[in-house]
Amino acid sequence: NPDKRLDFVSFHHYWVRSPVEISRWEEEIDAALERASLPTDLPIFVTEIGYAWKWRTDPAKNLWHAAGMTAYQHQARHSPDLRLFPWVQYHSEPQIAMVQFDTRLRQTPYGAAVKMLRMHRRREVAATSSGLDAGGNGLGALATMDDKGLTVHLWNLQPNGKRRAVADVRIANLPDHLRSVPLTVRRYLIDSKHSNCQTGPNKNGALEMVEERAMEGSATLRLSAELEPMALCLWQIERAP
């Protein structure tokens, strides 16, 4: 019927064991649309997606969801028509592994992970990790920049929940405005003890800054951190006031 129109494509998906699959979703859906003689520039809305669905009643798996959803969003970032809508912001106790806020309205590790993503800057810069496998599991990395500074983001996605990651971060080719000037470096952490209303001392669950220090700017900077399985770490690097 030529009078009918397809405005968008939507679906749900949970527990993608290899996050890199998400980077191919738009291409796969566009190929199916083309075979059906439909336009390939349609919005694609994943109206429910989650990493911890398999363990949705286990509060401890909220940290897994935080790392998994960060990896999913990272894989989707270069797909212009693909939009991921994580499920859910707030819900009842049986879905505690999936929520950004628990039934007491405390921010969960996943809620803190969403806040980390919001701390990124306008322009992505090249970031690679030797700890990431072909499926998108392991130590992921994302870096962004603007005129004020640089953000470096790591997450240790381990489907077996066992392997720690020791990160030695090398930041090269800093722009002139961050060289040879005093810098302030702030590190934020989400793990079993930090930014975690379920197990950590911070019972409100707010995103925690675990380190703030001065550093002299140069063309190359070095940072380091050790991450538990499913932990997330973010550095904000800016000119000192």
ZATINU-608100 format. One record per residue (C-alpha): x, y, z; residue number from 0; residue in one letter. Coordinates in Angstrom, 2 decimals. Last residue first. Example, Ala and Ser with C-alpha at 12.3 -4.5 7.8 and 13.67 -1.06 7.14 Angstrom:
BEGIN
<u=13.67	v=-1.06	w=7.14	num=1	residuo=S>
<u=12.30	v=-4.50	w=7.80	num=0	residuo=A>
//
This chain:
BEGIN
<u=42.26	v=27.92	w=38.36	num=240	residuo=P>
<u=44.29	v=24.85	w=37.33	num=239	residuo=A>
<u=43.87	v=23.94	w=33.67	num=238	residuo=R>
<u=41.72	v=20.87	w=33.29	num=237	residuo=E>
<u=41.96	v=17.07	w=33.44	num=236	residuo=I>
<u=38.81	v=15.15	w=34.45	num=235	residuo=Q>
<u=39.55	v=11.45	w=35.02	num=234	residuo=W>
<u=36.95	v=8.68	w=34.98	num=233	residuo=L>
<u=36.95	v=5.16	w=36.40	num=232	residuo=C>
<u=34.45	v=2.33	w=36.13	num=231	residuo=L>
<u=34.47	v=-1.04	w=37.94	num=230	residuo=A>
<u=32.93	v=-4.18	w=36.41	num=229	residuo=M>
<u=35.75	v=-6.44	w=37.65	num=228	residuo=P>
<u=37.86	v=-4.34	w=40.01	num=227	residuo=E>
<u=39.90	v=-1.54	w=38.49	num=226	residuo=L>
<u=43.50	v=-0.56	w=39.25	num=225	residuo=E>
<u=44.48	v=2.94	w=38.18	num=224	residuo=A>
<u=47.27	v=4.78	w=36.40	num=223	residuo=S>
<u=47.87	v=8.11	w=34.70	num=222	residuo=L>
<u=50.68	v=9.34	w=32.45	num=221	residuo=R>
<u=50.76	v=12.65	w=30.58	num=220	residuo=L>
<u=52.41	v=13.60	w=27.28	num=219	residuo=T>
<u=52.84	v=17.01	w=25.64	num=218	residuo=A>
<u=53.22	v=18.59	w=29.06	num=217	residuo=S>
<u=51.09	v=20.01	w=31.85	num=216	residuo=G>
<u=52.29	v=20.03	w=35.44	num=215	residuo=E>
<u=50.04	v=18.04	w=37.71	num=214	residuo=M>
<u=47.98	v=19.01	w=40.74	num=213	residuo=A>
<u=45.87	v=16.50	w=42.56	num=212	residuo=R>
<u=42.31	v=15.43	w=43.25	num=211	residuo=E>
<u=41.48	v=11.82	w=44.09	num=210	residuo=E>
<u=38.49	v=9.68	w=45.01	num=209	residuo=V>
<u=35.71	v=11.81	w=43.51	num=208	residuo=M>
<u=32.53	v=9.93	w=44.28	num=207	residuo=E>
<u=29.36	v=9.71	w=42.17	num=206	residuo=L>
<u=26.46	v=9.82	w=44.60	num=205	residuo=A>
<u=25.30	v=6.51	w=46.10	num=204	residuo=G>
<u=23.49	v=8.06	w=49.04	num=203	residuo=N>
<u=24.93	v=5.43	w=51.40	num=202	residuo=K>
<u=28.52	v=6.40	w=50.68	num=201	residuo=N>
<u=30.15	v=3.74	w=52.89	num=200	residuo=P>
<u=29.99	v=1.22	w=50.02	num=199	residuo=G>
<u=27.90	v=-1.92	w=49.58	num=198	residuo=T>
<u=24.49	v=-1.01	w=48.18	num=197	residuo=Q>
<u=24.76	v=2.77	w=47.86	num=196	residuo=C>
<u=27.78	v=2.41	w=45.58	num=195	residuo=N>
<u=29.70	v=5.44	w=44.36	num=194	residuo=S>
<u=32.80	v=3.77	w=45.83	num=193	residuo=H>
<u=33.22	v=0.50	w=47.70	num=192	residuo=K>
<u=32.15	v=-2.21	w=45.23	num=191	residuo=S>
<u=33.16	v=-0.08	w=42.25	num=190	residuo=D>
<u=32.53	v=3.35	w=40.73	num=189	residuo=I>
<u=35.45	v=5.80	w=40.72	num=188	residuo=L>
<u=36.05	v=9.48	w=39.97	num=187	residuo=Y>
<u=39.52	v=10.99	w=39.45	num=186	residuo=R>
<u=40.26	v=14.71	w=39.40	num=185	residuo=R>
<u=43.39	v=16.16	w=37.79	num=184	residuo=V>
<u=44.10	v=19.89	w=38.10	num=183	residuo=T>
<u=46.69	v=21.20	w=35.68	num=182	residuo=L>
<u=49.47	v=23.75	w=35.99	num=181	residuo=P>
<u=50.63	v=25.00	w=32.59	num=180	residuo=V>
<u=53.41	v=23.77	w=30.31	num=179	residuo=S>
<u=50.98	v=22.09	w=27.94	num=178	residuo=R>
<u=47.20	v=22.18	w=28.29	num=177	residuo=L>
<u=46.64	v=25.23	w=26.05	num=176	residuo=H>
<u=49.06	v=23.81	w=23.48	num=175	residuo=D>
<u=47.00	v=20.71	w=22.78	num=174	residuo=P>
<u=47.97	v=17.37	w=24.34	num=173	residuo=L>
<u=49.70	v=15.09	w=21.86	num=172	residuo=N>
<u=49.80	v=11.97	w=24.05	num=171	residuo=A>
<u=47.87	v=10.63	w=27.03	num=170	residuo=I>
<u=49.32	v=7.36	w=28.32	num=169	residuo=R>
<u=47.15	v=5.37	w=30.70	num=168	residuo=V>
<u=48.55	v=2.41	w=32.62	num=167	residuo=D>
<u=45.46	v=0.47	w=33.68	num=166	residuo=A>
<u=45.65	v=-2.57	w=35.93	num=165	residuo=V>
<u=42.49	v=-4.56	w=35.32	num=164	residuo=A>
<u=40.90	v=-7.09	w=37.64	num=163	residuo=R>
<u=39.51	v=-10.32	w=36.20	num=162	residuo=R>
<u=36.73	v=-12.29	w=37.88	num=161	residuo=K>
<u=33.19	v=-11.24	w=36.96	num=160	residuo=G>
<u=32.93	v=-13.87	w=34.22	num=159	residuo=N>
<u=31.43	v=-11.28	w=31.86	num=158	residuo=P>
<u=34.33	v=-8.88	w=32.60	num=157	residuo=Q>
<u=33.65	v=-5.26	w=31.61	num=156	residuo=L>
<u=36.39	v=-3.08	w=33.12	num=155	residuo=N>
<u=35.43	v=0.52	w=32.38	num=154	residuo=W>
<u=37.67	v=3.49	w=31.57	num=153	residuo=L>
<u=36.93	v=7.19	w=30.89	num=152	residuo=H>
<u=39.38	v=10.01	w=30.09	num=151	residuo=V>
<u=38.06	v=13.59	w=30.01	num=150	residuo=T>
<u=40.16	v=16.48	w=28.69	num=149	residuo=L>
<u=40.19	v=20.22	w=29.21	num=148	residuo=G>
<u=38.56	v=23.61	w=28.99	num=147	residuo=K>
<u=38.61	v=24.11	w=25.22	num=146	residuo=D>
<u=36.95	v=20.73	w=24.67	num=145	residuo=D>
<u=38.07	v=17.11	w=24.78	num=144	residuo=M>
<u=36.82	v=13.54	w=24.88	num=143	residuo=T>
<u=38.38	v=10.17	w=25.69	num=142	residuo=A>
<u=36.80	v=6.70	w=25.78	num=141	residuo=L>
<u=38.36	v=3.45	w=26.96	num=140	residuo=A>
<u=37.25	v=-0.14	w=27.47	num=139	residuo=G>
<u=39.07	v=-2.71	w=29.59	num=138	residuo=L>
<u=37.63	v=-6.14	w=28.91	num=137	residuo=G>
<u=34.76	v=-7.08	w=26.63	num=136	residuo=N>
<u=34.17	v=-5.56	w=23.18	num=135	residuo=G>
<u=33.96	v=-8.87	w=21.33	num=134	residuo=G>
<u=37.43	v=-8.57	w=19.82	num=133	residuo=A>
<u=39.03	v=-8.13	w=23.24	num=132	residuo=D>
<u=39.82	v=-4.90	w=25.09	num=131	residuo=L>
<u=42.88	v=-4.72	w=27.34	num=130	residuo=G>
<u=45.20	v=-3.16	w=24.75	num=129	residuo=S>
<u=42.98	v=-0.10	w=24.89	num=128	residuo=S>
<u=42.56	v=2.61	w=22.26	num=127	residuo=T>
<u=41.45	v=6.23	w=22.47	num=126	residuo=A>
<u=41.31	v=8.77	w=19.64	num=125	residuo=A>
<u=39.57	v=12.02	w=20.52	num=124	residuo=V>
<u=35.84	v=12.66	w=20.90	num=123	residuo=E>
<u=34.72	v=16.29	w=20.83	num=122	residuo=R>
<u=31.97	v=17.81	w=22.99	num=121	residuo=R>
<u=33.06	v=16.80	w=26.45	num=120	residuo=R>
<u=32.12	v=13.91	w=28.70	num=119	residuo=H>
<u=30.68	v=14.45	w=32.16	num=118	residuo=M>
<u=27.24	v=13.13	w=31.13	num=117	residuo=R>
<u=28.75	v=9.68	w=30.64	num=116	residuo=L>
<u=29.93	v=9.74	w=34.24	num=115	residuo=M>
<u=26.42	v=10.67	w=35.38	num=114	residuo=K>
<u=25.08	v=7.60	w=33.62	num=113	residuo=V>
<u=27.68	v=5.55	w=35.50	num=112	residuo=A>
<u=26.52	v=7.07	w=38.82	num=111	residuo=A>
<u=22.99	v=5.90	w=38.08	num=110	residuo=G>
<u=24.40	v=2.47	w=37.29	num=109	residuo=Y>
<u=26.19	v=2.40	w=40.63	num=108	residuo=P>
<u=22.84	v=3.24	w=42.26	num=107	residuo=T>
<u=21.59	v=6.70	w=43.19	num=106	residuo=Q>
<u=19.38	v=6.50	w=46.26	num=105	residuo=R>
<u=15.68	v=7.05	w=45.71	num=104	residuo=L>
<u=14.74	v=4.65	w=48.54	num=103	residuo=R>
<u=13.28	v=2.25	w=45.95	num=102	residuo=T>
<u=16.59	v=2.31	w=44.09	num=101	residuo=D>
<u=17.71	v=4.91	w=41.56	num=100	residuo=F>
<u=19.45	v=4.24	w=38.22	num=99	residuo=Q>
<u=17.72	v=0.86	w=38.00	num=98	residuo=V>
<u=18.58	v=-2.43	w=36.33	num=97	residuo=M>
<u=19.89	v=-4.67	w=39.11	num=96	residuo=A>
<u=17.02	v=-3.59	w=41.38	num=95	residuo=I>
<u=14.34	v=-5.04	w=39.10	num=94	residuo=Q>
<u=12.55	v=-7.02	w=41.80	num=93	residuo=P>
<u=12.64	v=-3.96	w=44.15	num=92	residuo=E>
<u=10.29	v=-1.80	w=42.09	num=91	residuo=S>
<u=11.33	v=0.64	w=39.40	num=90	residuo=H>
<u=13.35	v=3.78	w=38.72	num=89	residuo=Y>
<u=15.45	v=4.74	w=35.71	num=88	residuo=Q>
<u=14.96	v=1.54	w=33.69	num=87	residuo=V>
<u=15.62	v=0.13	w=31.12	num=86	residuo=W>
<u=18.27	v=1.70	w=28.97	num=85	residuo=P>
<u=17.06	v=3.59	w=25.89	num=84	residuo=F>
<u=19.62	v=3.10	w=23.10	num=83	residuo=L>
<u=19.35	v=5.28	w=19.99	num=82	residuo=R>
<u=20.63	v=4.21	w=16.56	num=81	residuo=L>
<u=20.29	v=6.58	w=13.57	num=80	residuo=D>
<u=23.77	v=8.14	w=13.77	num=79	residuo=P>
<u=25.65	v=4.93	w=14.62	num=78	residuo=S>
<u=29.03	v=6.20	w=15.84	num=77	residuo=H>
<u=28.17	v=6.14	w=19.57	num=76	residuo=R>
<u=26.52	v=2.72	w=19.58	num=75	residuo=A>
<u=29.59	v=0.76	w=20.77	num=74	residuo=Q>
<u=30.21	v=3.23	w=23.60	num=73	residuo=H>
<u=26.57	v=3.09	w=24.64	num=72	residuo=Q>
<u=26.83	v=-0.71	w=24.94	num=71	residuo=Y>
<u=30.12	v=-0.53	w=26.88	num=70	residuo=A>
<u=28.61	v=1.95	w=29.34	num=69	residuo=T>
<u=25.55	v=-0.30	w=29.59	num=68	residuo=M>
<u=27.74	v=-3.24	w=30.55	num=67	residuo=G>
<u=29.81	v=-1.37	w=33.14	num=66	residuo=A>
<u=26.79	v=0.01	w=34.98	num=65	residuo=A>
<u=24.81	v=-3.22	w=34.53	num=64	residuo=H>
<u=27.59	v=-5.14	w=36.24	num=63	residuo=W>
<u=27.45	v=-2.65	w=39.13	num=62	residuo=L>
<u=23.69	v=-3.27	w=39.35	num=61	residuo=N>
<u=24.57	v=-6.95	w=39.63	num=60	residuo=K>
<u=24.99	v=-6.63	w=43.40	num=59	residuo=A>
<u=21.27	v=-5.93	w=43.80	num=58	residuo=P>
<u=20.31	v=-9.37	w=42.42	num=57	residuo=D>
<u=16.68	v=-9.47	w=41.20	num=56	residuo=T>
<u=17.57	v=-8.53	w=37.59	num=55	residuo=R>
<u=20.17	v=-11.25	w=37.26	num=54	residuo=W>
<u=19.73	v=-12.18	w=33.57	num=53	residuo=K>
<u=18.52	v=-8.64	w=32.89	num=52	residuo=W>
<u=21.89	v=-7.22	w=33.99	num=51	residuo=A>
<u=23.08	v=-5.86	w=30.64	num=50	residuo=Y>
<u=20.06	v=-3.86	w=29.61	num=49	residuo=G>
<u=18.10	v=-2.57	w=26.65	num=48	residuo=I>
<u=14.53	v=-1.40	w=26.23	num=47	residuo=E>
<u=13.28	v=1.04	w=23.60	num=46	residuo=T>
<u=16.07	v=0.25	w=21.16	num=45	residuo=V>
<u=14.95	v=3.06	w=18.85	num=44	residuo=F>
<u=16.16	v=3.02	w=15.25	num=43	residuo=I>
<u=15.44	v=6.27	w=13.42	num=42	residuo=P>
<u=14.88	v=5.76	w=9.70	num=41	residuo=L>
<u=17.54	v=6.66	w=7.12	num=40	residuo=D>
<u=17.35	v=3.34	w=5.27	num=39	residuo=T>
<u=14.15	v=3.97	w=3.33	num=38	residuo=P>
<u=12.15	v=0.85	w=2.46	num=37	residuo=L>
<u=12.52	v=-1.35	w=-0.62	num=36	residuo=S>
<u=12.26	v=-4.52	w=1.54	num=35	residuo=A>
<u=15.87	v=-5.47	w=0.79	num=34	residuo=R>
<u=16.85	v=-1.90	w=1.70	num=33	residuo=E>
<u=15.13	v=-2.20	w=5.06	num=32	residuo=L>
<u=16.98	v=-5.44	w=5.82	num=31	residuo=A>
<u=20.32	v=-3.85	w=4.90	num=30	residuo=A>
<u=19.51	v=-0.83	w=7.06	num=29	residuo=D>
<u=18.81	v=-3.15	w=10.00	num=28	residuo=I>
<u=22.18	v=-4.88	w=9.64	num=27	residuo=E>
<u=24.11	v=-1.61	w=9.25	num=26	residuo=E>
<u=22.34	v=-0.10	w=12.26	num=25	residuo=E>
<u=23.02	v=-3.16	w=14.40	num=24	residuo=W>
<u=26.73	v=-3.44	w=13.60	num=23	residuo=R>
<u=28.10	v=-1.36	w=16.51	num=22	residuo=S>
<u=25.78	v=-3.31	w=18.79	num=21	residuo=I>
<u=27.61	v=-6.56	w=18.02	num=20	residuo=E>
<u=30.72	v=-5.00	w=19.62	num=19	residuo=V>
<u=29.03	v=-5.52	w=22.99	num=18	residuo=P>
<u=29.66	v=-9.29	w=22.90	num=17	residuo=S>
<u=27.42	v=-10.92	w=25.54	num=16	residuo=R>
<u=24.40	v=-8.83	w=24.58	num=15	residuo=V>
<u=22.21	v=-9.35	w=27.65	num=14	residuo=W>
<u=18.93	v=-7.70	w=26.72	num=13	residuo=Y>
<u=17.30	v=-6.39	w=23.54	num=12	residuo=H>
<u=14.03	v=-4.57	w=22.85	num=11	residuo=H>
<u=12.89	v=-3.33	w=19.44	num=10	residuo=F>
<u=12.01	v=-0.21	w=17.48	num=9	residuo=S>
<u=12.09	v=0.86	w=13.81	num=8	residuo=V>
<u=10.88	v=4.28	w=12.75	num=7	residuo=F>
<u=8.39	v=6.18	w=10.57	num=6	residuo=D>
<u=7.22	v=3.43	w=8.23	num=5	residuo=L>
<u=4.59	v=4.82	w=5.87	num=4	residuo=R>
<u=1.40	v=3.51	w=4.33	num=3	residuo=K>
<u=-0.18	v=5.26	w=1.37	num=2	residuo=D>
<u=1.79	v=3.18	w=-1.15	num=1	residuo=P>
<u=0.00	v=0.00	w=0.00	num=0	residuo=N>
//
